[in-house]
Amino acid sequence: MRGRTVTSWPSLKTDLRNAGANWVDKEVVVDNGLVTSRKPDDIPAFNNKMIEEFTEGIHAHVGSSGRTWVNE
């Protein structure tokens, strides 16, 4: 999770931060195609964001692993 911005159920906050994530308390978060949300009440926002991500397709700056890469 190092370097990724995510959200989750609050009880996972410490574990995610210990894994190197930037944890935020938001309804839904997207980080380079990784979509996360906090709780069942957030499912409608999560679903809408997932549909948006599927519609966009592969991002030019994201490799097949989901990691950001830079041409040098």
All heavy atoms as TSV, in Angstrom:
chain	resi	resn	atom	element	x	y	z
A	1	MET	N	N	0.810	-1.198	0.000
A	1	MET	CA	C	0.000	0.000	0.000
A	1	MET	C	C	0.852	1.261	0.000
A	1	MET	O	O	0.308	2.345	-0.071
A	1	MET	CB	C	-0.920	0.006	1.213
A	1	MET	CG	C	-1.946	-1.112	1.254
A	1	MET	SD	S	-3.043	-1.191	-0.165
A	1	MET	CE	C	-3.892	0.342	-0.066
A	2	ARG	N	N	2.158	1.086	0.071
A	2	ARG	CA	C	3.054	2.242	0.176
A	2	ARG	C	C	2.753	3.270	-0.914
A	2	ARG	O	O	2.716	2.950	-2.096
A	2	ARG	CB	C	4.510	1.796	0.070
A	2	ARG	CG	C	5.479	2.971	0.186
A	2	ARG	CD	C	6.865	2.511	0.472
A	2	ARG	NE	N	6.857	1.980	1.846
A	2	ARG	CZ	C	7.484	0.878	2.200
A	2	ARG	NH1	N	8.171	0.203	1.341
A	2	ARG	NH2	N	7.428	0.459	3.453
A	3	GLY	N	N	2.498	4.499	-0.467
A	3	GLY	CA	C	2.292	5.600	-1.384
A	3	GLY	C	C	0.886	5.733	-1.941
A	3	GLY	O	O	0.589	6.702	-2.630
A	4	ARG	N	N	0.007	4.793	-1.658
A	4	ARG	CA	C	-1.365	4.865	-2.170
A	4	ARG	C	C	-2.235	5.644	-1.191
A	4	ARG	O	O	-2.041	5.584	0.017
A	4	ARG	CB	C	-1.975	3.471	-2.351
A	4	ARG	CG	C	-1.208	2.507	-3.244
A	4	ARG	CD	C	-1.017	2.949	-4.671
A	4	ARG	NE	N	-2.188	2.959	-5.508
A	4	ARG	CZ	C	-2.553	1.974	-6.323
A	4	ARG	NH1	N	-1.860	0.868	-6.382
A	4	ARG	NH2	N	-3.623	2.102	-7.068
A	5	THR	N	N	-3.205	6.380	-1.723
A	5	THR	CA	C	-4.199	7.061	-0.895
A	5	THR	C	C	-5.454	6.208	-0.908
A	5	THR	O	O	-5.962	5.860	-1.978
A	5	THR	CB	C	-4.481	8.476	-1.426
A	5	THR	OG1	O	-3.266	9.232	-1.358
A	5	THR	CG2	C	-5.552	9.168	-0.598
A	6	VAL	N	N	-5.930	5.853	0.275
A	6	VAL	CA	C	-7.076	4.956	0.404
A	6	VAL	C	C	-7.972	5.413	1.546
A	6	VAL	O	O	-7.586	6.222	2.383
A	6	VAL	CB	C	-6.626	3.501	0.673
A	6	VAL	CG1	C	-5.796	2.965	-0.470
A	6	VAL	CG2	C	-5.875	3.376	1.983
A	7	THR	N	N	-9.166	4.834	1.578
A	7	THR	CA	C	-10.053	4.959	2.717
A	7	THR	C	C	-10.498	3.558	3.093
A	7	THR	O	O	-10.287	2.607	2.325
A	7	THR	CB	C	-11.241	5.888	2.436
A	7	THR	OG1	O	-11.894	6.189	3.668
A	7	THR	CG2	C	-12.225	5.309	1.439
A	8	SER	N	N	-11.092	3.417	4.261
A	8	SER	CA	C	-11.536	2.096	4.724
A	8	SER	C	C	-12.392	2.281	5.963
A	8	SER	O	O	-12.575	3.393	6.449
A	8	SER	CB	C	-10.322	1.235	5.084
A	8	SER	OG	O	-9.691	1.743	6.247
A	9	TRP	N	N	-12.865	1.154	6.470
A	9	TRP	CA	C	-13.509	1.162	7.775
A	9	TRP	C	C	-12.487	1.744	8.748
A	9	TRP	O	O	-11.301	1.392	8.690
A	9	TRP	CB	C	-13.887	-0.270	8.154
A	9	TRP	CG	C	-14.878	-0.345	9.259
A	9	TRP	CD1	C	-14.598	-0.587	10.574
A	9	TRP	CD2	C	-16.277	-0.181	9.164
A	9	TRP	NE1	N	-15.748	-0.579	11.313
A	9	TRP	CE2	C	-16.810	-0.329	10.464
A	9	TRP	CE3	C	-17.159	0.081	8.120
A	9	TRP	CZ2	C	-18.166	-0.229	10.746
A	9	TRP	CZ3	C	-18.504	0.180	8.398
A	9	TRP	CH2	C	-19.005	0.034	9.696
A	10	PRO	N	N	-12.865	2.666	9.613
A	10	PRO	CA	C	-11.899	3.341	10.489
A	10	PRO	C	C	-10.996	2.411	11.302
A	10	PRO	O	O	-9.847	2.754	11.574
A	10	PRO	CB	C	-12.775	4.191	11.401
A	10	PRO	CG	C	-13.978	4.494	10.559
A	10	PRO	CD	C	-14.217	3.216	9.774
A	11	SER	N	N	-11.466	1.241	11.646
A	11	SER	CA	C	-10.642	0.337	12.456
A	11	SER	C	C	-9.420	-0.175	11.693
A	11	SER	O	O	-8.487	-0.693	12.306
A	11	SER	CB	C	-11.474	-0.845	12.956
A	11	SER	OG	O	-11.936	-1.622	11.867
A	12	LEU	N	N	-9.389	-0.016	10.373
A	12	LEU	CA	C	-8.245	-0.451	9.569
A	12	LEU	C	C	-7.236	0.665	9.319
A	12	LEU	O	O	-6.180	0.435	8.728
A	12	LEU	CB	C	-8.727	-1.001	8.225
A	12	LEU	CG	C	-9.604	-2.243	8.321
A	12	LEU	CD1	C	-10.143	-2.610	6.943
A	12	LEU	CD2	C	-8.842	-3.396	8.929
A	13	LYS	N	N	-7.550	1.854	9.762
A	13	LYS	CA	C	-6.707	3.025	9.522
A	13	LYS	C	C	-5.252	2.798	9.938
A	13	LYS	O	O	-4.330	3.034	9.160
A	13	LYS	CB	C	-7.302	4.222	10.258
A	13	LYS	CG	C	-6.495	5.479	10.221
A	13	LYS	CD	C	-7.325	6.593	10.854
A	13	LYS	CE	C	-6.572	7.339	11.884
A	13	LYS	NZ	N	-7.351	8.448	12.445
A	14	THR	N	N	-5.028	2.343	11.134
A	14	THR	CA	C	-3.661	2.143	11.631
A	14	THR	C	C	-2.922	1.097	10.806
A	14	THR	O	O	-1.758	1.290	10.445
A	14	THR	CB	C	-3.679	1.742	13.124
A	14	THR	OG1	O	-4.299	2.794	13.862
A	14	THR	CG2	C	-2.275	1.516	13.642
A	15	ASP	N	N	-3.580	-0.009	10.491
A	15	ASP	CA	C	-2.935	-1.051	9.687
A	15	ASP	C	C	-2.538	-0.526	8.312
A	15	ASP	O	O	-1.434	-0.814	7.824
A	15	ASP	CB	C	-3.861	-2.260	9.520
A	15	ASP	CG	C	-4.102	-3.008	10.816
A	15	ASP	OD1	O	-3.197	-2.989	11.681
A	15	ASP	OD2	O	-5.177	-3.602	10.968
A	16	LEU	N	N	-3.431	0.233	7.680
A	16	LEU	CA	C	-3.125	0.766	6.352
A	16	LEU	C	C	-1.992	1.783	6.411
A	16	LEU	O	O	-1.105	1.785	5.554
A	16	LEU	CB	C	-4.379	1.365	5.718
A	16	LEU	CG	C	-5.397	0.309	5.277
A	16	LEU	CD1	C	-6.747	0.950	5.003
A	16	LEU	CD2	C	-4.885	-0.435	4.056
A	17	ARG	N	N	-2.005	2.622	7.417
A	17	ARG	CA	C	-0.905	3.588	7.575
A	17	ARG	C	C	0.412	2.859	7.838
A	17	ARG	O	O	1.451	3.246	7.319
A	17	ARG	CB	C	-1.217	4.589	8.680
A	17	ARG	CG	C	-2.229	5.614	8.234
A	17	ARG	CD	C	-2.431	6.699	9.255
A	17	ARG	NE	N	-3.255	7.774	8.696
A	17	ARG	CZ	C	-3.848	8.674	9.411
A	17	ARG	NH1	N	-3.732	8.683	10.725
A	17	ARG	NH2	N	-4.584	9.609	8.828
A	18	ASN	N	N	0.380	1.802	8.641
A	18	ASN	CA	C	1.583	1.014	8.892
A	18	ASN	C	C	2.085	0.335	7.622
A	18	ASN	O	O	3.279	0.057	7.496
A	18	ASN	CB	C	1.341	-0.029	9.976
A	18	ASN	CG	C	1.242	0.580	11.356
A	18	ASN	OD1	O	1.705	1.696	11.595
A	18	ASN	ND2	N	0.630	-0.147	12.276
A	19	ALA	N	N	1.186	0.083	6.675
A	19	ALA	CA	C	1.560	-0.509	5.387
A	19	ALA	C	C	2.018	0.553	4.389
A	19	ALA	O	O	2.295	0.233	3.236
A	19	ALA	CB	C	0.392	-1.300	4.818
A	20	GLY	N	N	2.053	1.824	4.824
A	20	GLY	CA	C	2.568	2.893	3.974
A	20	GLY	C	C	1.521	3.684	3.226
A	20	GLY	O	O	1.855	4.549	2.420
A	21	ALA	N	N	0.254	3.408	3.480
A	21	ALA	CA	C	-0.817	4.125	2.786
A	21	ALA	C	C	-1.077	5.490	3.418
A	21	ALA	O	O	-0.818	5.700	4.603
A	21	ALA	CB	C	-2.108	3.311	2.814
A	22	ASN	N	N	-1.598	6.384	2.617
A	22	ASN	CA	C	-2.116	7.665	3.090
A	22	ASN	C	C	-3.612	7.451	3.288
A	22	ASN	O	O	-4.362	7.405	2.322
A	22	ASN	CB	C	-1.844	8.770	2.064
A	22	ASN	CG	C	-2.496	10.072	2.448
A	22	ASN	OD1	O	-2.572	10.432	3.605
A	22	ASN	ND2	N	-3.000	10.783	1.448
A	23	TRP	N	N	-4.051	7.266	4.529
A	23	TRP	CA	C	-5.446	6.986	4.838
A	23	TRP	C	C	-6.213	8.289	5.008
A	23	TRP	O	O	-5.768	9.203	5.706
A	23	TRP	CB	C	-5.553	6.159	6.114
A	23	TRP	CG	C	-6.945	5.677	6.392
A	23	TRP	CD1	C	-7.490	4.509	5.968
A	23	TRP	CD2	C	-7.946	6.339	7.155
A	23	TRP	NE1	N	-8.789	4.403	6.418
A	23	TRP	CE2	C	-9.094	5.526	7.144
A	23	TRP	CE3	C	-8.002	7.553	7.828
A	23	TRP	CZ2	C	-10.268	5.872	7.797
A	23	TRP	CZ3	C	-9.182	7.899	8.480
A	23	TRP	CH2	C	-10.296	7.066	8.460
A	24	VAL	N	N	-7.382	8.385	4.351
A	24	VAL	CA	C	-8.248	9.554	4.488
A	24	VAL	C	C	-9.666	9.091	4.810
A	24	VAL	O	O	-10.066	7.990	4.452
A	24	VAL	CB	C	-8.248	10.428	3.204
A	24	VAL	CG1	C	-6.886	11.043	2.968
A	24	VAL	CG2	C	-8.676	9.626	1.987
A	25	ASP	N	N	-10.416	9.934	5.486
A	25	ASP	CA	C	-11.793	9.619	5.860
A	25	ASP	C	C	-12.730	10.265	4.853
A	25	ASP	O	O	-13.203	11.382	5.050
A	25	ASP	CB	C	-12.070	10.125	7.279
A	25	ASP	CG	C	-13.454	9.728	7.771
A	25	ASP	OD1	O	-14.087	8.843	7.163
A	25	ASP	OD2	O	-13.897	10.313	8.774
A	26	LYS	N	N	-12.962	9.564	3.738
A	26	LYS	CA	C	-13.845	10.047	2.680
A	26	LYS	C	C	-14.742	8.909	2.228
A	26	LYS	O	O	-14.404	7.736	2.374
A	26	LYS	CB	C	-13.034	10.550	1.486
A	26	LYS	CG	C	-12.255	11.807	1.766
A	26	LYS	CD	C	-11.614	12.321	0.500
A	26	LYS	CE	C	-10.899	13.633	0.770
A	26	LYS	NZ	N	-10.277	14.138	-0.449
A	27	GLU	N	N	-15.857	9.286	1.625
A	27	GLU	CA	C	-16.842	8.317	1.148
A	27	GLU	C	C	-16.249	7.339	0.135
A	27	GLU	O	O	-16.503	6.130	0.188
A	27	GLU	CB	C	-18.002	9.101	0.515
A	27	GLU	CG	C	-19.132	8.284	0.011
A	27	GLU	CD	C	-20.230	9.167	-0.537
A	27	GLU	OE1	O	-19.962	9.947	-1.472
A	27	GLU	OE2	O	-21.353	9.062	-0.037
A	28	VAL	N	N	-15.490	7.865	-0.798
A	28	VAL	CA	C	-14.843	7.030	-1.815
A	28	VAL	C	C	-13.552	7.721	-2.247
A	28	VAL	O	O	-13.485	8.949	-2.296
A	28	VAL	CB	C	-15.783	6.771	-3.024
A	28	VAL	CG1	C	-16.097	8.021	-3.784
A	28	VAL	CG2	C	-15.231	5.707	-3.950
A	29	VAL	N	N	-12.513	6.917	-2.504
A	29	VAL	CA	C	-11.213	7.440	-2.910
A	29	VAL	C	C	-10.723	6.625	-4.098
A	29	VAL	O	O	-10.847	5.394	-4.106
A	29	VAL	CB	C	-10.190	7.341	-1.756
A	29	VAL	CG1	C	-8.801	7.730	-2.219
A	29	VAL	CG2	C	-10.622	8.201	-0.583
A	30	VAL	N	N	-10.165	7.304	-5.095
A	30	VAL	CA	C	-9.548	6.630	-6.236
A	30	VAL	C	C	-8.082	7.024	-6.286
A	30	VAL	O	O	-7.746	8.201	-6.223
A	30	VAL	CB	C	-10.231	7.032	-7.571
A	30	VAL	CG1	C	-9.542	6.352	-8.743
A	30	VAL	CG2	C	-11.702	6.701	-7.542
A	31	ASP	N	N	-7.225	6.034	-6.388
A	31	ASP	CA	C	-5.786	6.267	-6.527
A	31	ASP	C	C	-5.276	5.357	-7.632
A	31	ASP	O	O	-5.127	4.152	-7.440
A	31	ASP	CB	C	-5.062	5.979	-5.219
A	31	ASP	CG	C	-3.572	6.285	-5.284
A	31	ASP	OD1	O	-2.998	6.285	-6.391
A	31	ASP	OD2	O	-2.976	6.526	-4.233
A	32	ASN	N	N	-5.034	5.938	-8.799
A	32	ASN	CA	C	-4.533	5.179	-9.954
A	32	ASN	C	C	-5.340	3.917	-10.218
A	32	ASN	O	O	-4.799	2.833	-10.376
A	32	ASN	CB	C	-3.060	4.843	-9.773
A	32	ASN	CG	C	-2.182	6.055	-9.889
A	32	ASN	OD1	O	-2.479	6.966	-10.653
A	32	ASN	ND2	N	-1.114	6.094	-9.126
A	33	GLY	N	N	-6.656	4.055	-10.245
A	33	GLY	CA	C	-7.538	2.937	-10.568
A	33	GLY	C	C	-7.961	2.087	-9.382
A	33	GLY	O	O	-8.846	1.253	-9.514
A	34	LEU	N	N	-7.342	2.265	-8.224
A	34	LEU	CA	C	-7.740	1.552	-7.018
A	34	LEU	C	C	-8.853	2.347	-6.349
A	34	LEU	O	O	-8.645	3.493	-5.943
A	34	LEU	CB	C	-6.557	1.403	-6.060
A	34	LEU	CG	C	-6.871	0.798	-4.689
A	34	LEU	CD1	C	-7.331	-0.653	-4.841
A	34	LEU	CD2	C	-5.659	0.888	-3.785
A	35	VAL	N	N	-10.041	1.752	-6.258
A	35	VAL	CA	C	-11.198	2.433	-5.668
A	35	VAL	C	C	-11.468	1.831	-4.298
A	35	VAL	O	O	-11.605	0.613	-4.168
A	35	VAL	CB	C	-12.449	2.289	-6.566
A	35	VAL	CG1	C	-13.639	3.018	-5.961
A	35	VAL	CG2	C	-12.171	2.779	-7.979
A	36	THR	N	N	-11.521	2.685	-3.272
A	36	THR	CA	C	-11.801	2.218	-1.915
A	36	THR	C	C	-12.920	3.054	-1.302
A	36	THR	O	O	-13.131	4.200	-1.686
A	36	THR	CB	C	-10.546	2.306	-1.021
A	36	THR	OG1	O	-10.038	3.646	-1.021
A	36	THR	CG2	C	-9.460	1.351	-1.512
A	37	SER	N	N	-13.638	2.454	-0.364
A	37	SER	CA	C	-14.665	3.174	0.381
A	37	SER	C	C	-14.658	2.660	1.815
A	37	SER	O	O	-13.947	1.714	2.143
A	37	SER	CB	C	-16.038	3.021	-0.268
A	37	SER	OG	O	-16.448	1.675	-0.260
A	38	ARG	N	N	-15.489	3.284	2.677
A	38	ARG	CA	C	-15.409	3.017	4.109
A	38	ARG	C	C	-16.361	1.968	4.640
A	38	ARG	O	O	-16.006	1.178	5.496
A	38	ARG	CB	C	-15.679	4.298	4.903
A	38	ARG	CG	C	-14.742	5.426	4.602
A	38	ARG	CD	C	-15.234	6.690	5.246
A	38	ARG	NE	N	-16.559	7.016	4.692
A	38	ARG	CZ	C	-17.199	8.148	4.876
A	38	ARG	NH1	N	-16.659	9.069	5.635
A	38	ARG	NH2	N	-18.369	8.366	4.343
A	39	LYS	N	N	-17.621	2.016	4.193
A	39	LYS	CA	C	-18.651	1.222	4.866
A	39	LYS	C	C	-19.820	0.966	3.924
A	39	LYS	O	O	-19.900	1.551	2.841
A	39	LYS	CB	C	-19.136	1.959	6.104
A	39	LYS	CG	C	-19.647	3.358	5.796
A	39	LYS	CD	C	-19.915	4.138	7.049
A	39	LYS	CE	C	-20.322	5.561	6.684
A	39	LYS	NZ	N	-20.562	6.373	7.843
A	40	PRO	N	N	-20.756	0.105	4.308
A	40	PRO	CA	C	-21.898	-0.197	3.446
A	40	PRO	C	C	-22.688	1.034	2.990
A	40	PRO	O	O	-23.177	1.064	1.864
A	40	PRO	CB	C	-22.755	-1.133	4.297
A	40	PRO	CG	C	-21.755	-1.846	5.154
A	40	PRO	CD	C	-20.733	-0.771	5.489
A	41	ASP	N	N	-22.779	2.061	3.826
A	41	ASP	CA	C	-23.500	3.274	3.416
A	41	ASP	C	C	-22.847	3.955	2.222
A	41	ASP	O	O	-23.490	4.746	1.527
A	41	ASP	CB	C	-23.568	4.276	4.567
A	41	ASP	CG	C	-24.495	3.822	5.689
A	41	ASP	OD1	O	-25.311	2.898	5.463
A	41	ASP	OD2	O	-24.394	4.387	6.790
A	42	ASP	N	N	-21.557	3.666	1.984
A	42	ASP	CA	C	-20.814	4.281	0.880
A	42	ASP	C	C	-20.930	3.489	-0.429
A	42	ASP	O	O	-20.385	3.897	-1.447
A	42	ASP	CB	C	-19.326	4.406	1.232
A	42	ASP	CG	C	-19.084	5.308	2.427
A	42	ASP	OD1	O	-19.951	6.158	2.726
A	42	ASP	OD2	O	-18.024	5.161	3.061
A	43	ILE	N	N	-21.625	2.360	-0.412
A	43	ILE	CA	C	-21.695	1.506	-1.605
A	43	ILE	C	C	-22.224	2.244	-2.833
A	43	ILE	O	O	-21.662	2.087	-3.922
A	43	ILE	CB	C	-22.491	0.219	-1.319
A	43	ILE	CG1	C	-21.651	-0.684	-0.404
A	43	ILE	CG2	C	-22.848	-0.514	-2.608
A	43	ILE	CD1	C	-22.367	-1.925	0.078
A	44	PRO	N	N	-23.265	3.074	-2.750
A	44	PRO	CA	C	-23.705	3.780	-3.967
A	44	PRO	C	C	-22.592	4.649	-4.579
A	44	PRO	O	O	-22.389	4.632	-5.798
A	44	PRO	CB	C	-24.889	4.626	-3.485
A	44	PRO	CG	C	-25.434	3.862	-2.319
A	44	PRO	CD	C	-24.205	3.301	-1.637
A	45	ALA	N	N	-21.855	5.377	-3.751
A	45	ALA	CA	C	-20.757	6.201	-4.267
A	45	ALA	C	C	-19.647	5.322	-4.827
A	45	ALA	O	O	-19.059	5.632	-5.863
A	45	ALA	CB	C	-20.209	7.101	-3.161
A	46	PHE	N	N	-19.361	4.216	-4.139
A	46	PHE	CA	C	-18.343	3.272	-4.612
A	46	PHE	C	C	-18.730	2.714	-5.978
A	46	PHE	O	O	-17.918	2.688	-6.908
A	46	PHE	CB	C	-18.182	2.132	-3.596
A	46	PHE	CG	C	-17.210	1.070	-4.021
A	46	PHE	CD1	C	-15.857	1.219	-3.783
A	46	PHE	CD2	C	-17.658	-0.085	-4.640
A	46	PHE	CE1	C	-14.951	0.240	-4.167
A	46	PHE	CE2	C	-16.766	-1.070	-5.027
A	46	PHE	CZ	C	-15.412	-0.911	-4.788
A	47	ASN	N	N	-19.978	2.279	-6.115
A	47	ASN	CA	C	-20.443	1.728	-7.389
A	47	ASN	C	C	-20.364	2.757	-8.511
A	47	ASN	O	O	-19.926	2.442	-9.624
A	47	ASN	CB	C	-21.870	1.200	-7.264
A	47	ASN	CG	C	-21.942	-0.065	-6.446
A	47	ASN	OD1	O	-20.941	-0.745	-6.226
A	47	ASN	ND2	N	-23.128	-0.375	-5.980
A	48	ASN	N	N	-20.792	3.983	-8.245
A	48	ASN	CA	C	-20.723	5.030	-9.262
A	48	ASN	C	C	-19.290	5.288	-9.695
A	48	ASN	O	O	-18.999	5.454	-10.877
A	48	ASN	CB	C	-21.360	6.323	-8.757
A	48	ASN	CG	C	-22.860	6.232	-8.665
A	48	ASN	OD1	O	-23.484	5.414	-9.342
A	48	ASN	ND2	N	-23.448	7.037	-7.809
A	49	LYS	N	N	-18.370	5.311	-8.735
A	49	LYS	CA	C	-16.964	5.559	-9.055
A	49	LYS	C	C	-16.367	4.383	-9.827
A	49	LYS	O	O	-15.582	4.575	-10.757
A	49	LYS	CB	C	-16.167	5.828	-7.782
A	49	LYS	CG	C	-14.767	6.305	-8.026
A	49	LYS	CD	C	-14.694	7.521	-8.943
A	49	LYS	CE	C	-15.110	8.781	-8.272
A	49	LYS	NZ	N	-14.891	9.979	-9.121
A	50	MET	N	N	-16.742	3.158	-9.479
A	50	MET	CA	C	-16.262	1.986	-10.213
A	50	MET	C	C	-16.729	2.034	-11.665
A	50	MET	O	O	-15.947	1.775	-12.582
A	50	MET	CB	C	-16.746	0.692	-9.558
A	50	MET	CG	C	-16.049	0.371	-8.265
A	50	MET	SD	S	-14.278	0.037	-8.457
A	50	MET	CE	C	-14.313	-1.430	-9.444
A	51	ILE	N	N	-17.986	2.384	-11.889
A	51	ILE	CA	C	-18.508	2.492	-13.253
A	51	ILE	C	C	-17.741	3.562	-14.017
A	51	ILE	O	O	-17.369	3.369	-15.179
A	51	ILE	CB	C	-20.026	2.778	-13.237
A	51	ILE	CG1	C	-20.770	1.540	-12.723
A	51	ILE	CG2	C	-20.523	3.205	-14.615
A	51	ILE	CD1	C	-22.213	1.771	-12.386
A	52	GLU	N	N	-17.474	4.688	-13.379
A	52	GLU	CA	C	-16.692	5.756	-14.005
A	52	GLU	C	C	-15.298	5.252	-14.385
A	52	GLU	O	O	-14.812	5.513	-15.484
A	52	GLU	CB	C	-16.587	6.928	-13.037
A	52	GLU	CG	C	-15.831	8.110	-13.573
A	52	GLU	CD	C	-15.744	9.216	-12.540
A	52	GLU	OE1	O	-16.770	9.515	-11.897
A	52	GLU	OE2	O	-14.646	9.769	-12.376
A	53	GLU	N	N	-14.657	4.522	-13.482
A	53	GLU	CA	C	-13.318	4.001	-13.763
A	53	GLU	C	C	-13.353	2.986	-14.900
A	53	GLU	O	O	-12.490	2.999	-15.774
A	53	GLU	CB	C	-12.712	3.359	-12.507
A	53	GLU	CG	C	-12.315	4.361	-11.452
A	53	GLU	CD	C	-11.201	5.279	-11.913
A	53	GLU	OE1	O	-10.134	4.791	-12.329
A	53	GLU	OE2	O	-11.402	6.507	-11.866
A	54	PHE	N	N	-14.337	2.091	-14.920
A	54	PHE	CA	C	-14.458	1.115	-16.011
A	54	PHE	C	C	-14.656	1.813	-17.342
A	54	PHE	O	O	-14.095	1.425	-18.354
A	54	PHE	CB	C	-15.628	0.155	-15.773
A	54	PHE	CG	C	-15.438	-0.806	-14.633
A	54	PHE	CD1	C	-16.532	-1.252	-13.923
A	54	PHE	CD2	C	-14.187	-1.259	-14.265
A	54	PHE	CE1	C	-16.386	-2.153	-12.873
A	54	PHE	CE2	C	-14.019	-2.153	-13.218
A	54	PHE	CZ	C	-15.134	-2.602	-12.520
A	55	THR	N	N	-15.467	2.874	-17.335
A	55	THR	CA	C	-15.754	3.616	-18.562
A	55	THR	C	C	-14.511	4.307	-19.099
A	55	THR	O	O	-14.302	4.362	-20.317
A	55	THR	CB	C	-16.857	4.659	-18.292
A	55	THR	OG1	O	-18.020	3.984	-17.823
A	55	THR	CG2	C	-17.216	5.431	-19.546
A	56	GLU	N	N	-13.676	4.812	-18.214
A	56	GLU	CA	C	-12.458	5.497	-18.637
A	56	GLU	C	C	-11.455	4.543	-19.269
A	56	GLU	O	O	-10.641	4.961	-20.084
A	56	GLU	CB	C	-11.797	6.196	-17.441
A	56	GLU	CG	C	-12.541	7.409	-16.970
A	56	GLU	CD	C	-11.892	8.043	-15.745
A	56	GLU	OE1	O	-10.828	7.563	-15.300
A	56	GLU	OE2	O	-12.456	9.024	-15.242
A	57	GLY	N	N	-11.483	3.284	-18.898
A	57	GLY	CA	C	-10.520	2.325	-19.428
A	57	GLY	C	C	-9.156	2.495	-18.788
A	57	GLY	O	O	-9.014	3.106	-17.730
A	58	ILE	N	N	-8.144	1.978	-19.443
A	58	ILE	CA	C	-6.785	2.030	-18.920
A	58	ILE	C	C	-6.260	3.447	-19.020
A	58	ILE	O	O	-6.328	4.071	-20.072
A	58	ILE	CB	C	-5.872	1.065	-19.692
A	58	ILE	CG1	C	-6.359	-0.366	-19.479
A	58	ILE	CG2	C	-4.426	1.212	-19.246
A	58	ILE	CD1	C	-5.635	-1.385	-20.319
A	59	HIS	N	N	-5.725	3.945	-17.942
A	59	HIS	CA	C	-5.134	5.273	-17.905
A	59	HIS	C	C	-3.750	5.219	-18.543
A	59	HIS	O	O	-2.983	4.298	-18.278
A	59	HIS	CB	C	-5.016	5.778	-16.463
A	59	HIS	CG	C	-6.340	5.915	-15.782
A	59	HIS	ND1	N	-7.037	7.093	-15.743
A	59	HIS	CD2	C	-7.110	5.011	-15.130
A	59	HIS	CE1	C	-8.164	6.917	-15.085
A	59	HIS	NE2	N	-8.227	5.659	-14.706
A	60	ALA	N	N	-3.412	6.196	-19.335
A	60	ALA	CA	C	-2.135	6.215	-20.041
A	60	ALA	C	C	-0.949	6.178	-19.092
A	60	ALA	O	O	0.098	5.649	-19.427
A	60	ALA	CB	C	-2.046	7.451	-20.930
A	61	HIS	N	N	-1.090	6.719	-17.900
A	61	HIS	CA	C	0.024	6.796	-16.962
A	61	HIS	C	C	0.076	5.640	-15.979
A	61	HIS	O	O	0.894	5.619	-15.092
A	61	HIS	CB	C	-0.016	8.123	-16.194
A	61	HIS	CG	C	-1.228	8.255	-15.322
A	61	HIS	ND1	N	-2.463	8.577	-15.819
A	61	HIS	CD2	C	-1.393	8.085	-13.995
A	61	HIS	CE1	C	-3.340	8.618	-14.836
A	61	HIS	NE2	N	-2.724	8.315	-13.713
A	62	VAL	N	N	-0.784	4.638	-16.156
A	62	VAL	CA	C	-0.823	3.510	-15.238
A	62	VAL	C	C	-0.466	2.245	-15.999
A	62	VAL	O	O	-1.043	1.952	-17.032
A	62	VAL	CB	C	-2.227	3.362	-14.600
A	62	VAL	CG1	C	-2.271	2.139	-13.700
A	62	VAL	CG2	C	-2.593	4.614	-13.835
A	63	GLY	N	N	0.492	1.501	-15.482
A	63	GLY	CA	C	0.878	0.239	-16.097
A	63	GLY	C	C	-0.126	-0.855	-15.786
A	63	GLY	O	O	-1.063	-0.662	-15.020
A	64	SER	N	N	0.063	-2.026	-16.370
A	64	SER	CA	C	-0.865	-3.132	-16.162
A	64	SER	C	C	-0.915	-3.585	-14.711
A	64	SER	O	O	-1.896	-4.170	-14.272
A	64	SER	CB	C	-0.493	-4.311	-17.064
A	64	SER	OG	O	0.813	-4.754	-16.751
A	65	SER	N	N	0.133	-3.294	-13.952
A	65	SER	CA	C	0.148	-3.651	-12.530
A	65	SER	C	C	-0.631	-2.655	-11.688
A	65	SER	O	O	-0.830	-2.862	-10.505
A	65	SER	CB	C	1.591	-3.707	-12.028
A	65	SER	OG	O	2.144	-2.407	-12.029
A	66	GLY	N	N	-1.052	-1.544	-12.304
A	66	GLY	CA	C	-1.738	-0.503	-11.556
A	66	GLY	C	C	-0.797	0.534	-10.992
A	66	GLY	O	O	-1.215	1.503	-10.394
A	67	ARG	N	N	0.492	0.337	-11.187
A	67	ARG	CA	C	1.496	1.277	-10.690
A	67	ARG	C	C	1.739	2.392	-11.697
A	67	ARG	O	O	1.713	2.175	-12.894
A	67	ARG	CB	C	2.836	0.567	-10.449
A	67	ARG	CG	C	2.781	-0.444	-9.345
A	67	ARG	CD	C	2.798	0.269	-8.048
A	67	ARG	NE	N	2.914	-0.683	-6.952
A	67	ARG	CZ	C	2.905	-0.319	-5.724
A	67	ARG	NH1	N	2.812	0.928	-5.394
A	67	ARG	NH2	N	3.001	-1.208	-4.773
A	68	THR	N	N	1.970	3.581	-11.197
A	68	THR	CA	C	2.289	4.728	-12.049
A	68	THR	C	C	3.715	4.577	-12.570
A	68	THR	O	O	4.601	4.163	-11.842
A	68	THR	CB	C	2.174	6.035	-11.245
A	68	THR	OG1	O	0.856	6.115	-10.724
A	68	THR	CG2	C	2.458	7.237	-12.127
A	69	TRP	N	N	3.919	4.902	-13.834
A	69	TRP	CA	C	5.260	4.855	-14.397
A	69	TRP	C	C	5.533	6.153	-15.138
A	69	TRP	O	O	4.624	6.850	-15.555
A	69	TRP	CB	C	5.465	3.654	-15.315
A	69	TRP	CG	C	4.431	3.518	-16.386
A	69	TRP	CD1	C	3.256	2.822	-16.317
A	69	TRP	CD2	C	4.438	4.097	-17.687
A	69	TRP	NE1	N	2.547	2.932	-17.480
A	69	TRP	CE2	C	3.247	3.721	-18.351
A	69	TRP	CE3	C	5.341	4.901	-18.375
A	69	TRP	CZ2	C	2.946	4.096	-19.639
A	69	TRP	CZ3	C	5.027	5.281	-19.674
A	69	TRP	CH2	C	3.843	4.886	-20.271
A	70	VAL	N	N	6.783	6.464	-15.281
A	70	VAL	CA	C	7.195	7.716	-15.940
A	70	VAL	C	C	8.198	7.367	-17.020
A	70	VAL	O	O	9.150	6.629	-16.777
A	70	VAL	CB	C	7.858	8.669	-14.907
A	70	VAL	CG1	C	8.324	9.934	-15.587
A	70	VAL	CG2	C	6.882	8.987	-13.782
A	71	ASN	N	N	7.987	7.907	-18.223
A	71	ASN	CA	C	8.983	7.747	-19.295
A	71	ASN	C	C	10.112	8.706	-19.053
A	71	ASN	O	O	9.899	9.885	-18.826
A	71	ASN	CB	C	8.370	8.043	-20.665
A	71	ASN	CG	C	7.444	6.944	-21.110
A	71	ASN	OD1	O	7.602	5.798	-20.730
A	71	ASN	ND2	N	6.472	7.293	-21.922
A	72	GLU	N	N	11.337	8.214	-19.094
A	72	GLU	CA	C	12.498	9.095	-18.904
A	72	GLU	C	C	13.285	9.173	-20.174
A	72	GLU	O	O	13.324	8.345	-20.978
A	72	GLU	CB	C	13.371	8.558	-17.777
A	72	GLU	CG	C	12.631	8.587	-16.458
A	72	GLU	CD	C	13.516	8.192	-15.302
A	72	GLU	OE1	O	14.676	8.621	-15.284
A	72	GLU	OE2	O	13.042	7.465	-14.432
